[in-house]
Amino acid sequence: MTYDEHDELESSVAAYVLDAADAREGEMARAHIEGCAACRELARRLTRAAVALPLAADEVKPPERLRSRIMAAAEAGPPAHSAPVSSARVLSMARASRRSLDPTRPGRGLRRLLAAVAAVLVLAGIGGIGALAINLKQQLDEQNRRVDQLNSDLSKAKQVSTPGPIYHTLNGSGPLAGASGAVTSQPNNQPGIIFDFNGLPQLPPGKVYEVWLIDGNNVASRVAVFRPDAFGSYRVVSNKSLSGVKIVAVTVENGPNGVDKPTQTPPLAGKVA
Amino acid sequence: MDEGGDLELAEGLAAGDVEALARLYDSYGALAYSVALRVLGDPGRAEDVVQDCFLKLWNNAERFDARRGSLRTWLITAVRNRSIDYLRGRGAHERQEREIPLDAEASGQGSDPWHEVATAIERDVIREALASLPGEQRQAVELAYFGGYSHREIAEMIRVPLSTVKGRMRLALEKLHSYLQARGLVYDV
């Protein structure tokens, strides 16, 4: 690396720390910081300053309902890692993950925003796009708040009059040996599945995880593509059902949109029938 | 809240103790909401973001490592990042989160009884630090951090070369670091 190249990368460190670098430039800066002691120290120093910036925001007291919403959602079920998910929690999780429904990957910018809004509307069973979207989103938010309240009431009343959700587990092997998955589906094969993945390794650029439902004839249908968060976790909410499905599987495929058929033996899979 | 308090809270969260979550919210809920509202300017969305982030921490608490940074830093960084994702119209899954380096947390926090006072003191110092910056440096940092603008967007917006914006960002953060360090709000390794 030449002196000029180093200087160019060094000049991007502050923008990288502020999350203000373009994706490619940020990735180059990240890679450089890992291998350059001087820039790693610079990044460390600048990050110490950047993490203090939130305190510059004017303090605004949140509405009381926010605490209630969070506590109701938490009390509707214990953390996913410590116990199975309750049916009330399925509602909460579906809401929290409603933006991850769509298995197709939209483009960037405005198209992505519109797709996210559309996914919210589809999941809520509400039609309509365009100018109505904002109004409907507001209505949906209000519905979510009501559902929170209902969840809380249901939890307190300990009502268990309907069949609970059904749970299955996925186990990793090979490169995903440390990974696991939990599949929560509606009773009686009704539409609505939540996939919780944990322990997933980070993927190289250009790769995605793809979730599949495989039927008794070994025909795979796509559910979603995703990249895990910093914890190696991800949650997918689908409006599909497990009717006729024999296996749920995850493969590593080319991104950003994944592929139509699995290209490898699934390193993370589990029987659901 | 000190490191020990964070550790205790993290253990409570990992054990599924909703009281730990309540204490976490009582400690950092207002700060989290303030940051989300500053970035988004929309109370409804700010609530959604704060709820998402608290529940994410709740659901992944067993993997939180208090030695790598405080709960506050993790939470507030997540709130800011998720808010920016909203602004940019991208899913949170597209973000490759960076780990907060060791000792990245401001240290001016007292134990629980003094939490609010300590936070208020920190807030004052950080505002003083920002106010001490030349206007163009403060602008570059605030547009990036709270506005979610990239350095290229900022350069176009204020009509200066990209290299100038990069330089302003670096100078601003260097000065902030020095200012905070001089007042005992940043630990060095």
Interface residues (C-beta under 8 A of the other chain):
Chain A: S11 S12 V13 A14 A15 V17 L18 D19 A20 A21 D22 R30 A43 R44 R45 L46 T47 R48 A49 A50 V51 A52 L53 P54 L55 A56 A57 D58 E59 V60 K61 P62 P63 R65 L66 R67 R69 I70 M71 A73 A74 E75 P78 P79 A80 H81 S82 A83 S92 A96 R99 S100 R108 G109 L110 R112 L113 A116 Q138 D141 Q202 F226 R227 P228 D229 A230 F231 S233 Y234
Chain B: L13 A14 A15 G16 V18 L21 A22 Y25 D26 G29 A30 L31 Y33 S34 V35 L37 R38 P43 G44 A46 E47 D48 V50 Q51 D52 F54 L55 W58 N59 N60 A61 E62 R63 T73 I76 T77 V79 R80 N81 I84 R88 G89 R90 G91 A92 H93 E94 R95 Q96 E97 R98 E99 I100 P101 D103 A104 E105 A106 T119 E122 R123 I126 R127 A129 L130 V141 A144 Y145 F146 Y149 S150 H151 R152 I154 S163 V165 K166 G167 M169 R170 A172 L173 E174 L176 H177 L180 Q181 L185 V186 V189
